[in-house]
Amino acid sequence: MVYRFMTVRLLTFLISYFPPLRRILWRWWYNRLARQVKSPEWTFMNYGLVWPQDEPELSLSPRDETDRLYVQLYHRVAAPGDLAGKNVLEVGAGRGGGAAYVARCFAPAQMTAVDISAHAVALCAQRHTEPNLRFLPGDAESLPFADNSFDAVLNVESSHCYASMPKFLREVTRVLRPGGIFLFADLREANAMPALEALFAAQPLLKVIEQEDITANISAALKADDERKRTQILELCPPSLHALFEQFAGLSGSIVQRNFENRSLLYRRVVLQRIEPKMRRQGSAGLIETMNWSRGGSDKW
Ligand SMILES: C[S@@+](CC[C@H](N)C(=O)[O-])C[C@H]1O[C@@H](n2cnc3c(N)ncnc32)[C@H](O)[C@@H]1O
């Protein structure tokens, strides 16, 4: 126990002083998961979301019902994008359940889903065969697409793994066409959330059009699915991964579950729109801002 605690502290320390390590470690972890746990029924890797009580329940097809909480997170994030007939990119698709749901339910013309884990991408390509969906390997900080290629970019519970959030936002801005929508959701420690908000607000070519704190809905989802996840971990994961998985999955008593509960960990949904440079350009000052942005951006987010 003490050994595990010290390891976590050491990794936290190293990651905060050397952000590229964060990307390396997460890629290693997700590749390991895809290699070791191939179960076809496990297609989502987010914490799920309990739908707000004051809104009508989401109607789902029987095939999506078993994953309702995880589907609901995707639905909440993707719905404002009005994705029908559009060209959509998901960054950090994991095991592809979310991309497949969006491809079926929102009927984009083409859904492209990338992930840094080549093993996860291979699993996805075998498992999800929707005709408007394709999976490719790709790094959020260096997206393998031309400028202005997409009408919308979707990013669910993945950005906390990246070495540089400013780099990712530059890539999102680059691949989105003007008027395109960035649909974002992720967690941050409470003391890091203001920096993330400031980073979004400072993007010269992205405008925040909607924000929602969904921490309570995520925390409720952890509680609602605790027993099922505990059983699944015992059934599906190799014994060597059980203890790590209980933390990773946010089971009751885990650090993640406790921190969502006491709000030292927060979960935010944000919708941003890619705007034309001229919309923010007010005389020469605005132009200078745009040029500076293309070079800078702190990695402390
Ligand atoms: C917590 S999982 C979420 C997966 C999926 N969005 C879901 O909700 O089921 C995070 C995913 O982000 C991917 N990821 C981490 N760093 C990445 C990067 N730099 N570029 C692309 N994907 C990345 C991981 O491989 C993993 O599949």
The ligand as an SDF file (V2000), in Angstrom:
LIG
                    3D

 27 29  0  0  0  0  0  0  0  0999 V2000
  -10.2270    7.5610  -20.7110 C   0  0  0  0  0  0  0  0  0  0  0  0
  -10.0100    7.0230  -22.3590 S   0  0  0  0  0  0  0  0  0  0  0  0
  -11.4860    7.6590  -23.1060 C   0  0  0  0  0  0  0  0  0  0  0  0
  -11.8030    6.9440  -24.3740 C   0  0  0  0  0  0  0  0  0  0  0  0
  -13.1300    7.3370  -25.0280 C   0  0  0  0  0  0  0  0  0  0  0  0
  -13.1660    8.7440  -25.3410 N   0  0  0  0  0  0  0  0  0  0  0  0
  -14.2960    6.9600  -24.1410 C   0  0  0  0  0  0  0  0  0  0  0  0
  -14.8900    7.8710  -23.5320 O   0  0  0  0  0  0  0  0  0  0  0  0
  -14.6080    5.7720  -24.0540 O   0  0  0  0  0  0  0  0  0  0  0  0
   -8.7320    8.1550  -22.9980 C   0  0  0  0  0  0  0  0  0  0  0  0
   -8.2970    7.8130  -24.4190 C   0  0  0  0  0  0  0  0  0  0  0  0
   -7.4600    8.8830  -24.8990 O   0  0  0  0  0  0  0  0  0  0  0  0
   -6.4180    8.2970  -25.6670 C   0  0  0  0  0  0  0  0  0  0  0  0
   -5.2800    9.2280  -25.7460 N   0  0  0  0  0  0  0  0  0  0  0  0
   -4.4150    9.5670  -24.7610 C   0  0  0  0  0  0  0  0  0  0  0  0
   -3.4790   10.4340  -25.2060 N   0  0  0  0  0  0  0  0  0  0  0  0
   -3.7730   10.6510  -26.5110 C   0  0  0  0  0  0  0  0  0  0  0  0
   -3.1790   11.4750  -27.5220 C   0  0  0  0  0  0  0  0  0  0  0  0
   -2.0990   12.2330  -27.2640 N   0  0  0  0  0  0  0  0  0  0  0  0
   -3.7340   11.4550  -28.7430 N   0  0  0  0  0  0  0  0  0  0  0  0
   -4.8360   10.7000  -29.0210 C   0  0  0  0  0  0  0  0  0  0  0  0
   -5.4300    9.9010  -28.1040 N   0  0  0  0  0  0  0  0  0  0  0  0
   -4.9240    9.8900  -26.8610 C   0  0  0  0  0  0  0  0  0  0  0  0
   -6.0700    7.0350  -24.9070 C   0  0  0  0  0  0  0  0  0  0  0  0
   -5.3360    6.1090  -25.6880 O   0  0  0  0  0  0  0  0  0  0  0  0
   -7.4600    6.5420  -24.5140 C   0  0  0  0  0  0  0  0  0  0  0  0
   -7.9790    5.6830  -25.4790 O   0  0  0  0  0  0  0  0  0  0  0  0
  1  2  1  0
  2  3  1  0
  2 10  1  0
  3  4  1  0
  4  5  1  0
  5  6  1  0
  5  7  1  0
  7  8  2  0
  7  9  1  0
 10 11  1  0
 11 12  1  0
 11 26  1  0
 12 13  1  0
 13 14  1  0
 13 24  1  0
 14 15  1  0
 14 23  1  0
 15 16  2  0
 16 17  1  0
 17 18  1  0
 17 23  2  0
 18 19  1  0
 18 20  2  0
 20 21  1  0
 21 22  2  0
 22 23  1  0
 24 25  1  0
 24 26  1  0
 26 27  1  0
M  CHG  2   2   1   9  -1
M  END
$$$$
